[in-house]
Amino acid sequence: MCHRACFAFCFALSFFLLLFIAFFTPWYSLWSYYTGKEHHDSSYFLLFYFKIWSGAEYYVGKEKHTMSEWSTWSEADVKHAEGYYVAALVLTGLAALGALLYTLLIVVGLWHRTTAARIHERIAGFKWIVLGVGMAVLVFNIVGWASFIGFPMGLNEDELMCSGKNAGKRWCHSFLGSDTDSFDINYAWGPNAGWVCAVIATVPGLISLLLVAMVRRSSLHAYDAINA
């Protein structure tokens, strides 16, 4: 039977996995496609990734022929947008590492009775240490995805993708939206899988914290047994 320690571990593990996925998947995308009869197959995608050697991946599709081209942040000349992106990803990366530590602490210090007994004999209030680590990780996660909402401000400051009279009405001033111009070209922009995973990760992270906090004092041991 899965007790509170088991559930806390499951939610903490989900927390870590979602943050891990978030770090290695694109956080934002811009795309356009034509609805005119002569260009109904033409489309353009721009997915923003965070990688040491490359910052953005460009997908161009036309008449069912697709090719990809990589461009570094410096080549794309979007330094302000890079600042928002890197800051959010650094916080998310730290949160992922912290979530891994948090998960291990739950297993070793709160779930496994033998190791938990030994740890609590040496470290008073170990449960609150675990809780503090989990809270710090959750804060890093929330600050990371919340700060990324300012990403369009970075694009607007760089001006490379915000030139022209119409661009400013789109991704340069809003985080999510869509638009169609007079040439029947549809535009859409918004967060991608990475940012969504980071936001969703907040839920299992919070639930695991509540489970850890709801530990009852065991009558058989001198420590807080989470599955007592």
N, C-alpha and C positions, 0 to 999 in steps of 0.2 A: 504493500500500500504506500502511495506517495504522500508523505507528510509535508509540513510547511517548508522544511529544508529542501526537499525535493522540488517543490514548486518554485521556491526562491531560486534554486539553481537553474531550473528550466527557463525562467524569465530572464535571469541574468545572462545565461548563455545566448538567448534570443537577442538581448540587448547588444552583446558583443558582436554577434554575427551580422546584425543589421548595420552596425557602425563599420564593420569590416567591409561589407558590400558597398556601403555609401562611399568609402574612401576611394574605391577603385572603379567607380562608375561615374558617368557624366552627371553634372549637377545642373546644367542649364543648356537650353537649345533654342535656336532660331531656325525657322524654316519658312519657305515660300513655295507656292505651286500655282500653276496657271490653270484656269478653268476654260480658257478659250478653245475653240475646236481645233485650231492649228497647233496648239501647244499643251494639250491636255495631259501629256505624259511628262512634261518638263517639271523638275522640282529641284530645290536647293536646300541642303541641310547644313547646319553648323552646330556641332555638339562640342561642348566645352569639357575637356578632361583635365585632370591634374596629373602630370607626369614630369619627372625630372628633366627629361629630354624634349618634352613636347607639351604644349598647353592646349591646343585645340585640334580637333580632327574635322576636316571638311568632307562632306559627302555630296557629290554632284550627280544627279540623275537626269538623263534626257533620253526620251524615246527608249525606255527600258534598258539603257546602257548606264551602268554605274561605275564610278571611279572614286577613289579617295585620295586625299592629299593632306599631309601633316604640316602643321605650321607651329613653330615655337612661339612663346609669348612675345619675345623680342621681335621676331619676324612680323607678327601681327600688329605690333606697336600698340598694345593695349595694356600699358603698365598700371593704370589706375584700376582697371577691371581685374588684372592679375593680383593686385593687392587685396581686393575683397575675396577673391577666390582662394588664394594661398592662406590667408588668415583663417577662413572658415575650414579649410582642409587640415591645417595644422591643429586647430582645436578638435576637429573630429578624429584625427589620428591619435592625439593624446587621449581623447575619450575612449577610443577603441582599446588602446593599451591599458588604460585604467580599468575598463570593463573586463578585460581578461584577468587582471589581478583581482578584481572584485569577485569574479566568478570562482577563482581558485580559493580565495579566502573563505567563501561560503562552503565550498566542498570540504576543505581541510579543517576549518575552525568551527563550523556550525552544523555540518551534516554528519561527518564521520565521527562517531561517538568516542572512539579511542583517542584520536588525535585532538579532538575538541577538548576532552578532559585534560589532557596534558597541557594544551595551550592555555586554557583558562586557569590552570593552577599557577602558571608563570606570568600571565598577563591579565590583570584585572580589567573588567569591562571590555573584553575583546569584541563583544557584539557591537559596541558603540564605535569601535575602530572600524569595523567592517561597514557599519552604517555611514560613518563619515567619509570613507573612501567612495562608497556608492553615491553619496550626495555630491561629492566633488566631481565625479565622472558625469553625473546627470547635468550639473551646471555647465561643464565644458561642452557637452553635447548641445544643450539648448542655446547657449551663447553662439556656438558655431553656426547652426542652421538659421538662427534669428538674424545674425549679422549679415548673412549672405543675401538677405532680402534687399540690401543696398547695392547688389551687383549692377543693376541698370544704371545707377549713379556713376559707377566706374566707367561703363561703356559711354555714357554721355560726356564725361570728362575727357575721355580719350579722343572722341570726335571721329575716329576712323569709320565706325559703323553707325554714326549718328549724323552724318552730313546729309544735306538735302532738306527740303521743306517738309517732307512727309515722315522721314525717319524719326524725328523728334517726338512724333505722336505715338510712336510704338514702343519698342523695347528700351528706348533711352530714358523713359520716364515712368514706366510701369513694369512690375515684376511678372505679370501674367496678362495675356490678352490676345486679340486677333483683329485683323483689319483686311479690307479689300480696297484696292485702288481703282482708278478709272479705267485701267487696262485689264481688268478682271484677274489681277494677280492677288492671290490670297496670302496673307502673312499671319504667322502665329508664333508666339514666343512664351516661354515659361520654364519653370523648374523641371528637371528630368529625374531619372530614377535615383540618383545619388542623394539629392536633397530630400526627396520623398522618404527614402529609407532612413535618413537621419532624423526626420521628424517622427516617423513611426516608431523609431527606436526609443523615443521618450516614454512611450506607454509601458513596454515591458520593464524598462529601467525603473520607472516609478512604482510599478506593482511589486517588483522584487524588493525595493526599499521598504515598502509597507509590510511585506512578509517578514523581512529581517527585524523590523521594529516591533512586530507583534510576537516577540519571543516570551514564553512563560518560564518562570523559575522552576527548575526541576527539583523534586523532593529527594531524588536519589543522588544528585551530584551537586558539587559546589560551583557549578557554572550554569549558564543559561543554555539549556538544550532546546534548540529550535523545534525539534520534533517530539518534544516531551508530551 
